[in-house]
Amino acid sequence: MNDKELIRRLHNNEKRILKVLEGKKSLTMKELEKETNLNKDSLEKASLWAKVKGVLKIDEEITEFLELTKEGLEYAKDKLPERKLLNEIKRGEVKIPELQKKVDRFDIGLVWLNKNNWVNIEKGELKLTNKGSKALEKTLPEEKVLSKLTKGKQTTKGFDPIIIEKLERRGLLEKSVKKKREVSLTKKGKEIAPKLEIKQEIVQLTPKILKEKAWKEEGIRPYDVTLPTTKIHPAKKHYMTQIIEYIRKIWTEMGFKEMTGPILDISFWNFDALYQPQDHPARDLADTFYMKTPEKGNLPKEKFVERVKKTHENGWETGSMGWQYDWDPEFARKCILRTHTTSLSARTLAKLKEEDLPAKFFSVGRCFRNETLDWKHLAEFYQTDGIVVGEEVTFRNLLGYLKRFFSKLGFPKARFRPAYFPYTEMSTEIEVWHPKHKEWVELGGAGMFRPEVVKPLLGKDIPVLAWGPGFGRMVMMNYKIDDIRKLYLSDLKQVREAKMWLGL
C-alpha cells in the first residue's frame, strides 16, 4: 500500500495521535490522552487501528503486585494456625480436645498439619512425624512471605510462585495487576506523520447533508473494508443434528420413506425376528442393556411369534434346519435398549402388505450397547438403516444404493469385501476412501436378508436389501475430533467453532 492510500484510510483520531507523537520517542497512554484531548475509549480504539495499519507501535508492561488480606495480616502478626499447633505440641500438649481449647482456628491448623504430613493421629492424640519435627526448627516459607508483605504492597519479583499460589488459595493475600502502555511511531508512521492533514469529515449521512450537498465540501470518511473485524458466530444447530438431518435428506431424495420406532424394545424385534439365536453371545448382559422396569413387554401377533419360533427350532418353511433348540417366548419378551436400528427394519417388514411392494425405507436413530467407555467407544451411538423390498432387486442394486449414499456424504470411492452377519446372506462390509486422510475407513455392514428373516415376517421369501452403517467415525475424522466422547458435548466453544456440515 502506498503512502497516499494509507493516509486516505487513516481516521482523524489516528491522524491526531500520529501528529502528537511526531518528533517524540514515545508517550504513555495517559500522556497521549491529555495531549490529543480524546477520551480513553476513542484513544484506545484509534491506537489499535493505527497499530493494525503498521504506523503505530504499542509496548505493554504488566506488573503484578501482592498485598495481604485482612486475614493474612492477622496471621502475619499472630502466627499461622499450623505454627500455633506445632508450638503447643512442642510444649507437650498432644490431646486433641485440649488443643482445640488452646488454639484458635484449630481445624484449619490440623488440615495443614495433615496436608504437610507433619503429624499422625493416634487414639485422639497428635504425634509429630520426622517432617513435623523439622518444621518446628525452621521458619516456614509461608511465614517468610507474610512477614515481608507486612511492609505493604510489593511486586511478585523474588517470591516463590508456588508459595504465592498456596497463600492466594488460602485467602491470605491477593494479587493486583498494573499495566503500563507506551505508544511510539513505527518507521512508516514517522514517514507519513509530516504529510498528515486533519480535516473535517462526514461520518454519517443525513437528509440535511444530502439536500445541502455538504458532502462535496467536507468529504465523506472512507471505510476500510480490508481491516479485521470481530468474529461473528451465527446461530446454528449442533453439528450432530446437522449431520442427521443431512443423512435424512439424502435418503428421502433417493425415494425412501423413514421408519421410526421405540428405543426401548423387546428382544423379539431386536434379536429373534432377525434370526439371532437366544444363546448368541451378543445377547449377553456384557453387550446388551436389559431393563429392570419394565422387565418384559408384549409379543406381536401370534402368527409372527409362531413362525419365528419354528424358524429358530427347525427352519419352518425357509429351507433351513434352524438353530435346533427350544425357543423360549419369555426370553423374547425381555425389554432392552435397542442395540441397532435394524429392529425397525424387522418391524417394518411385518407391517408390509402385497400392495405396498416394492418398497424402500430408511431410519436414523440412537442405539445402545454395553461398551466400556473410552476414546473410541460409547454406550450410545447413531446408526442409519435401510431396506429395499422387491422381487427384482439384486445384490448389485444394494452396492449401487450404498455407493450413491456415501458419494453424497463426500466419499466418491467405496469398496466392498465379503463378511458374515447372522441375518444376511450375501453379506458385505463397506469401506470408503477418505480423501483427506488418504486411507480406507470401515463404516459398517450390509447384505440381503436371509429367508429366515424375511419369510416369517413378510409371509413369503422375496429379496430384501439391508444395511446399517454407523457414522460416528466419519464425523470424528471430518471435525478432527480425537475422542468420540467429544461428539456429544454441550461445549458452546466447540459448537461455535465447528464448521457447518456440507458433506466432506
C-alpha positions in Angstrom: 0.0 0.0 0.0 1.5 3.4 -1.0 1.6 6.4 1.4 -1.3 8.2 -0.3 -3.6 5.2 0.1 -2.5 4.7 3.7 -3.2 8.3 4.6 -6.6 8.1 2.9 -7.5 5.2 5.2 -6.5 6.8 8.4 -9.3 8.1 10.7 -8.9 11.6 12.0 -8.4 10.3 15.5 -5.5 8.1 14.2 -4.0 11.2 12.4 -4.3 13.2 15.6 -2.3 10.6 17.5 0.4 10.4 14.9 0.7 14.3 14.8 1.1 14.4 18.6 3.8 11.6 18.5 5.7 13.3 15.7 9.2 14.1 16.9 8.7 12.3 20.2 10.3 9.0 21.2 7.1 7.7 23.0 4.2 8.7 25.2 2.2 6.7 27.8 -1.5 6.3 27.1 -2.3 8.7 29.9 0.0 11.4 28.4 -1.4 10.7 24.9 -5.0 11.1 26.2 -4.1 14.5 27.7 -2.4 15.8 24.5 -4.9 14.6 22.0 -8.0 15.5 24.0 -9.5 12.2 23.1 -11.4 10.2 25.7 -10.0 6.8 26.8 -12.2 4.6 24.6 -11.7 6.6 21.5 -7.9 6.8 22.1 -7.6 3.0 22.6 -9.7 2.2 19.6 -7.8 4.6 17.3 -4.4 3.3 18.6 -5.3 -0.3 17.9 -6.4 0.5 14.4 -3.2 2.5 13.8 -1.2 -0.4 15.0 -3.0 -2.8 12.6 -2.2 -0.4 9.8 1.5 -0.5 10.7 2.0 3.1 11.7 2.0 2.8 15.5 3.7 0.5 18.0 2.3 -0.2 21.4 4.6 -1.6 24.1 2.8 -3.0 27.2 4.5 -3.7 30.5 2.5 -5.7 33.1 3.4 -5.7 36.7 1.8 -7.9 39.3 1.6 -6.8 42.9 1.0 -8.7 46.2 -0.9 -7.5 49.2 -2.0 -9.2 52.4 -5.7 -9.6 53.0 -7.2 -8.8 56.5 -6.8 -12.5 57.5 -3.3 -12.6 56.1 -2.3 -9.6 58.1 -3.7 -11.2 61.2 -1.7 -14.4 60.6 1.4 -12.4 60.0 1.1 -10.8 63.4 -0.3 -13.7 65.3 1.2 -16.8 63.6 -0.3 -19.3 61.3 -2.7 -21.8 62.9 -0.4 -24.7 62.0 2.5 -22.9 63.7 0.5 -22.5 66.8 -0.4 -26.2 66.9 3.3 -27.2 66.3 4.3 -24.9 69.2 1.7 -26.5 71.5 2.8 -30.0 70.6 6.4 -29.0 71.3 5.3 -27.9 74.8 3.9 -31.4 75.4 0.2 -30.9 74.7 -0.9 -33.6 72.2 -4.5 -34.4 73.1 -6.9 -33.1 70.5 -9.7 -31.8 73.0 -7.1 -29.8 74.9 -5.5 -28.4 71.7 -9.0 -27.3 70.5 -9.3 -25.2 73.6 -5.9 -23.6 73.3 -5.5 -22.9 69.6 -7.8 -20.6 67.6 -8.8 -22.0 64.2 -7.7 -25.4 65.3 -9.5 -27.1 62.4 -7.5 -25.0 59.8 -4.3 -25.8 61.6 -5.0 -29.5 61.7 -5.8 -29.6 58.0 -2.4 -28.1 57.1 -0.6 -30.4 59.5 -2.2 -33.3 57.7 -1.5 -32.0 54.2 2.1 -31.4 55.0 2.4 -34.9 56.7 3.7 -33.2 59.9 1.5 -35.3 62.3 -0.2 -38.7 62.7 -3.4 -39.0 64.7 -3.4 -41.9 67.1 -6.1 -42.5 69.7 -7.1 -38.9 69.8 -3.6 -37.5 70.1 -1.3 -35.8 67.6 2.2 -37.4 67.1 4.9 -35.5 65.2 6.4 -37.1 62.2 10.0 -36.5 61.1 8.8 -33.8 58.7 6.9 -32.2 61.6 10.0 -32.2 63.8 12.0 -30.5 61.1 9.2 -27.9 60.5 9.4 -27.0 64.2 13.0 -26.0 63.9 12.7 -23.6 60.9 10.8 -20.7 59.6 8.1 -21.8 57.1 8.2 -20.3 53.6 4.7 -19.1 54.1 5.8 -17.2 57.2 8.6 -15.5 55.4 6.3 -14.3 52.7 3.7 -13.0 55.2 6.4 -11.2 57.1 7.8 -9.4 54.0 4.3 -8.3 53.0 3.6 -6.7 56.3 5.6 -3.7 55.0 3.0 -3.1 52.3 2.2 -3.9 48.7 5.1 -5.4 46.7 5.8 -6.8 43.2 5.9 -10.6 42.7 9.6 -10.4 41.8 11.7 -12.5 44.1 8.8 -14.5 45.6 8.3 -18.3 45.1 5.2 -18.6 42.8 4.2 -22.0 44.4 4.1 -20.4 47.9 2.2 -17.4 46.5 -0.4 -19.6 44.8 -0.9 -21.5 48.1 -1.4 -18.4 50.1 -3.7 -16.9 47.5 -5.8 -20.1 47.6 -6.0 -19.7 51.4 -7.2 -16.2 51.0 -4.2 -14.7 52.9 -3.0 -12.5 50.0 -4.4 -11.1 46.8 -2.9 -10.1 43.5 -3.4 -6.9 41.6 -2.1 -6.0 38.1 -0.9 -2.7 36.8 -0.5 -2.2 33.1 1.8 0.5 31.6 1.4 1.1 27.8 3.7 3.2 25.8 3.0 4.3 22.2 5.5 5.2 19.6 5.7 5.7 15.8 6.9 2.9 13.6 9.3 3.7 10.7 6.3 4.1 8.4 4.5 6.2 10.9 7.4 8.6 11.1 7.5 8.9 7.3 3.8 9.8 6.9 3.3 11.9 10.1 4.6 15.2 8.4 2.2 14.6 5.5 -0.9 14.4 7.5 -3.7 17.0 7.5 -6.6 16.8 9.9 -9.8 17.9 8.0 -13.4 17.8 9.0 -15.1 14.7 7.6 -18.7 13.5 7.4 -19.0 10.2 9.3 -22.8 9.8 8.9 -25.1 10.9 6.1 -28.3 12.7 7.0 -31.1 14.1 4.8 -29.8 17.6 5.5 -26.3 16.8 4.3 -27.7 15.3 1.1 -30.0 18.2 0.5 -27.4 20.9 1.1 -24.7 18.9 -0.7 -22.3 19.5 2.2 -20.5 16.3 1.4 -19.0 18.0 -1.7 -17.0 20.4 0.6 -16.2 18.4 3.6 -15.9 14.9 2.1 -17.1 11.6 3.4 -14.8 9.5 5.6 -13.9 6.3 3.7 -14.5 2.9 5.2 -11.6 0.3 5.1 -13.3 -3.0 4.3 -9.9 -4.8 4.5 -9.4 -4.3 8.2 -10.0 -7.3 10.5 -13.4 -7.4 12.3 -14.9 -9.1 15.3 -15.6 -12.7 14.6 -19.3 -13.4 14.4 -20.7 -16.8 15.3 -24.0 -17.3 13.5 -26.8 -19.3 15.2 -26.6 -22.9 14.2 -27.6 -26.4 15.3 -25.2 -28.8 16.9 -23.2 -30.5 14.2 -24.5 -33.9 15.0 -28.0 -32.6 14.5 -26.9 -31.1 11.1 -25.4 -34.4 10.0 -28.5 -36.4 11.0 -30.7 -34.0 9.0 -28.4 -34.2 6.0 -28.5 -38.1 6.0 -32.3 -37.9 6.2 -32.3 -35.6 3.2 -30.1 -38.0 1.2 -32.4 -41.0 1.7 -35.6 -39.0 1.0 -34.1 -37.6 -2.2 -33.5 -41.2 -3.3 -37.2 -42.0 -2.8 -37.0 -43.7 0.6 -39.6 -43.4 3.4 -38.5 -43.0 7.0 -39.0 -45.8 9.6 -39.5 -44.9 13.2 -40.0 -47.0 16.3 -39.2 -47.4 20.0 -35.8 -47.1 21.6 -37.0 -49.3 24.4 -37.9 -52.5 22.6 -38.4 -56.2 23.3 -35.8 -58.9 22.4 -38.2 -60.4 19.8 -37.8 -57.4 17.4 -34.1 -56.7 18.2 -32.9 -60.3 18.0 -35.4 -63.1 17.4 -37.1 -61.7 14.3 -33.6 -61.2 12.8 -32.9 -64.9 13.3 -30.3 -64.4 16.0 -30.3 -67.4 18.4 -31.2 -66.9 22.0 -27.8 -68.2 23.1 -25.9 -65.8 20.9 -23.0 -64.0 22.8 -24.3 -60.6 21.6 -27.4 -61.1 23.7 -25.5 -61.4 26.9 -25.5 -58.7 29.6 -22.0 -57.9 28.5 -23.3 -56.4 25.2 -26.9 -55.5 25.8 -28.7 -53.3 28.3 -31.6 -55.3 29.8 -34.3 -53.4 31.6 -35.4 -54.0 35.2 -38.5 -51.8 34.7 -40.3 -52.8 32.6 -38.7 -56.2 32.6 -40.9 -57.7 29.9 -43.2 -56.5 27.1 -45.9 -57.9 24.8 -45.1 -60.1 21.9 -46.7 -59.3 18.5 -49.5 -61.2 16.8 -49.4 -65.0 17.3 -48.7 -65.7 13.6 -45.4 -63.9 13.8 -44.4 -65.5 17.1 -45.2 -69.0 15.8 -43.3 -68.5 12.6 -40.2 -67.1 14.3 -40.4 -69.9 16.9 -40.5 -72.7 14.2 -37.8 -71.0 12.1 -35.4 -70.9 15.1 -36.2 -74.5 16.1 -36.3 -76.3 12.8 -36.2 -73.8 9.9 -40.0 -73.8 9.3 -40.7 -73.3 5.6 -37.5 -71.5 4.8 -35.5 -74.4 3.6 -33.2 -74.1 6.6 -32.6 -76.5 9.5 -32.9 -73.7 12.0 -30.8 -73.5 15.2 -32.0 -76.8 16.6 -33.0 -75.6 20.1 -36.2 -75.0 22.1 -37.1 -71.3 21.5 -38.3 -69.5 24.7 -41.1 -66.9 24.2 -40.5 -65.5 27.7 -36.9 -64.7 26.8 -38.1 -63.0 23.6 -40.3 -60.7 25.8 -37.4 -59.3 27.7 -37.2 -55.5 27.4 -33.9 -54.0 26.2 -32.5 -50.7 24.8 -32.2 -51.5 21.1 -28.7 -52.5 20.0 -29.2 -51.4 16.4 -31.9 -49.7 14.3 -32.3 -52.9 12.3 -35.0 -53.7 14.8 -37.0 -51.1 12.9 -36.4 -52.9 9.6 -37.9 -56.1 11.2 -40.9 -54.2 12.5 -41.5 -52.6 9.0 -41.3 -55.9 7.2 -44.0 -57.3 9.5 -46.3 -54.4 8.5 -45.9 -54.6 4.7 -48.7 -55.9 2.5 -48.7 -57.1 -1.0 -50.0 -53.8 -2.4 -47.1 -51.9 -0.6 -44.4 -53.6 -2.7 -41.9 -52.7 -4.0 -40.8 -50.5 -1.1 -37.8 -48.6 0.2 -37.3 -47.5 3.8 -34.6 -45.9 6.0 -34.0 -44.9 9.6 -31.6 -42.7 11.5 -31.6 -43.3 15.2 -29.8 -43.9 18.5 -28.6 -47.4 19.6 -27.2 -48.6 22.9 -24.6 -51.2 23.7 -23.0 -52.1 27.0 -19.5 -50.9 25.9 -16.6 -49.9 28.1 -16.3 -46.1 27.6 -13.0 -45.0 26.1 -11.8 -42.6 23.3 -13.4 -44.8 20.5 -16.4 -46.5 22.3 -19.6 -45.1 23.8 -22.6 -46.8 25.3 -24.7 -44.8 22.9 -24.3 -44.1 19.2 -26.2 -43.3 15.9 -26.8 -45.7 13.1 -28.6 -45.4 9.7 -30.5 -48.4 8.5 -32.2 -49.1 5.2 -34.2 -51.8 3.4 -35.3 -52.2 -0.2 -38.0 -54.9 -0.7 -38.9 -56.1 -4.2 -38.9 -59.2 -6.5 -36.5 -57.6 -8.9 -33.9 -56.1 -6.6 -30.4 -57.7 -6.6 -27.1 -57.5 -4.7 -25.8 -55.2 -7.4 -28.6 -52.7 -6.5 -27.5 -52.8 -2.9 -24.0 -51.8 -3.8 -25.4 -49.0 -6.1 -27.5 -47.6 -3.3 -24.6 -47.6 -0.8 -22.2 -46.0 -3.3 -24.7 -43.3 -4.0 -25.3 -42.7 -0.3 -21.6 -42.4 0.5 -20.8 -40.3 -2.5 -23.4 -37.8 -1.3 -21.5 -37.7 2.0 -18.3 -36.8 0.2 -16.8 -40.3 -0.3 -17.0 -41.0 -4.1 -14.7 -44.1 -3.7 -16.3 -47.1 -2.0 -15.3 -50.7 -1.9 -17.0 -53.8 -0.5 -15.5 -57.0 0.9 -17.2 -60.3 1.9 -18.4 -60.6 5.5 -20.7 -62.6 7.8 -23.7 -61.4 9.7 -26.4 -63.7 11.4 -29.3 -62.3 9.4 -27.9 -61.6 5.9 -26.5 -63.7 3.1 -24.8 -62.5 0.9 -23.1 -60.1 3.3 -20.5 -57.3 2.8 -18.6 -54.7 4.8 -18.4 -51.2 3.4 -15.1 -49.3 3.2 -14.7 -45.8 1.9 -11.7 -43.9 0.8 -11.1 -40.8 2.9 -9.8 -38.0 0.6 -8.1 -36.1 3.4 -6.6 -38.9 5.4 -5.7 -40.9 2.3 -6.9 -44.2 3.8 -9.7 -46.8 3.6 -12.2 -46.5 6.5 -14.6 -49.3 7.5 -18.1 -47.9 8.1 -20.5 -50.8 8.6 -22.2 -53.9 7.2 -24.8 -54.7 4.7 -26.3 -57.6 2.8 -29.5 -59.4 1.7 -31.8 -60.6 4.4 -31.9 -64.3 4.8 -35.2 -66.2 4.1 -35.2 -67.0 7.9 -35.7 -63.2 8.5 -38.0 -62.3 5.5 -40.5 -65.2 5.3 -41.7 -65.3 8.9 -42.3 -61.5 8.9 -43.5 -60.9 5.3 -45.2 -64.3 4.7 -43.1 -65.0 1.6 -39.5 -65.1 0.6 -38.5 -62.2 -1.7 -35.3 -60.3 -2.0 -34.7 -57.6 0.7 -31.6 -55.4 0.6 -30.5 -54.3 4.1 -27.7 -52.1 5.6 -26.9 -50.4 8.9 -23.7 -48.4 8.9 -22.7 -46.1 11.8 -21.3 -42.6 11.1 -19.5 -41.6 14.3 -16.0 -42.3 13.0 -16.7 -40.4 9.8 -17.8 -37.3 11.8 -14.8 -37.6 14.1 -12.4 -37.5 11.1 -14.2 -34.7 9.4 -14.1 -32.5 12.5 -10.6 -33.7 13.6 -12.0 -35.0 16.9 -9.7 -37.4 18.7 -12.2 -38.7 21.3 -15.6 -40.0 20.4 -17.0 -38.6 23.7 -16.5 -35.1 22.4 -19.1 -35.7 19.7 -21.9 -35.2 22.2 -20.5 -32.5 24.5 -22.6 -29.4 25.1 -19.5 -27.3 24.6 -20.5 -23.9 23.3 -17.0 -23.1 22.2 -16.7 -26.3 20.2 -20.1 -25.8 18.6 -19.3 -22.2 17.7 -16.0 -23.1 16.0 -17.3 -26.2 14.2 -17.9 -25.6 10.5 -21.3 -26.0 9.0 -21.9 -29.6 7.8 -21.9 -29.6 4.0 -20.5 -33.1 3.4 -16.8 -33.6 3.1 
